[in-house]
Amino acid sequence: NKKAVGVRLAKAAGNLIYKDNFVPSGPLPEHARLMGRSAEICFKYLEDTDADYNLNNFELAGTDGIFHAAAAVRKGNRVSVFSDRVDVPTSVRYAWSDNPNDLNFYNDAGLPAGSFRLEL
């Protein structure tokens, strides 16, 4: 799907070089923090909204370093990630597999979030 990639790259270039008023990217993680047994991630290029959305393909790891599938909920411009199998999260990642399925994390501009890993 080269057209979609070309449009995204053109928007990013227009924003960076020509200071066009486009959203240049999908959601980019800015920082994460530990909130009890869950991780809370703040994002750039993710609009603040009142609706809550369940997201796929998030994983949490604890002190043992083993990642487990996690439930993730978008609340405004933040995502809260939780797993029953992790008592004290130390790391969170998104879409980390070779070919992730069912990706559903987009901003209001329709741009997808890329894979990432963050330490807490």
C-alpha positions in Angstrom: 0.0 0.0 0.0 2.5 2.6 -1.2 0.0 5.5 -1.6 -0.9 5.5 2.2 2.8 5.6 3.0 3.5 8.3 0.5 0.7 10.5 1.9 2.0 10.0 5.5 5.5 10.9 4.4 4.3 14.0 2.6 2.4 15.2 5.7 5.4 14.7 7.9 7.7 16.6 5.4 5.2 19.4 5.1 5.0 19.8 8.8 8.8 19.5 9.4 10.0 21.6 6.5 7.1 23.9 5.5 5.5 24.2 9.0 2.2 23.0 7.5 -0.6 22.6 10.1 -0.9 18.8 9.6 -0.5 16.1 12.2 2.9 14.7 11.1 2.8 11.3 12.7 0.8 8.7 14.5 0.9 8.6 18.3 4.5 8.9 19.7 5.2 7.9 23.3 6.6 10.7 25.3 7.0 9.0 28.7 5.6 6.2 30.9 5.1 5.9 34.6 4.2 3.2 37.0 0.7 3.6 38.5 0.2 0.8 41.0 0.1 -2.5 39.0 -0.3 -0.7 35.6 1.7 1.5 33.3 0.5 4.8 32.1 1.9 6.2 28.8 1.6 9.8 27.6 1.6 10.4 23.9 2.4 13.2 21.5 0.1 13.5 18.5 -2.8 11.8 20.3 -5.8 13.9 20.8 -7.5 14.3 24.2 -10.9 12.7 24.0 -13.6 11.7 26.5 -14.2 8.3 25.0 -12.3 5.2 26.2 -10.9 2.7 23.7 -9.6 -0.8 24.2 -6.3 -1.3 22.4 -4.6 -4.5 21.1 -1.0 -5.7 21.0 0.3 -4.2 24.3 2.6 -6.2 26.5 4.0 -5.7 30.0 7.1 -7.2 31.7 7.9 -7.4 35.4 11.2 -7.7 37.2 11.8 -11.1 35.5 11.9 -9.5 32.1 9.3 -11.8 30.6 6.6 -10.0 28.6 2.9 -10.9 28.9 -0.1 -9.9 26.9 -1.8 -6.9 28.5 -5.0 -5.0 28.5 -4.7 -1.4 27.3 -7.2 1.4 27.5 -6.9 4.8 25.8 -8.2 7.5 28.0 -7.7 10.9 26.4 -4.1 11.3 25.3 -2.9 8.5 27.6 -2.9 4.8 27.5 -3.2 2.6 30.7 -1.7 -0.9 30.4 -2.4 -3.7 32.8 -1.7 -7.5 33.1 -2.8 -9.9 35.8 0.5 -11.8 35.2 2.7 -8.8 36.2 2.8 -7.6 39.7 5.3 -4.7 39.3 5.7 -3.6 35.7 9.2 -2.6 34.6 8.7 -2.4 30.8 5.9 -1.9 28.3 5.9 -2.5 24.5 3.5 -2.2 21.6 3.2 -4.2 18.4 6.6 -5.8 19.0 6.1 -9.0 17.0 7.3 -9.6 13.5 3.9 -9.3 11.9 1.4 -7.9 14.5 -2.3 -8.5 13.8 -5.4 -6.5 14.6 -3.6 -3.2 15.2 -6.2 -0.6 16.3 -4.1 2.3 17.8 -4.6 5.4 15.6 -4.9 9.1 16.3 -7.8 11.2 15.0 -5.9 12.0 11.8 -6.0 8.3 11.0 -2.3 7.8 11.5 -1.1 4.6 13.2 1.2 4.3 16.2 4.5 2.6 15.5 6.1 -0.1 17.5 7.8 1.0 20.7 9.2 -0.2 23.9 9.6 1.9 27.1 11.2 1.2 30.5 9.3 2.4 33.6 
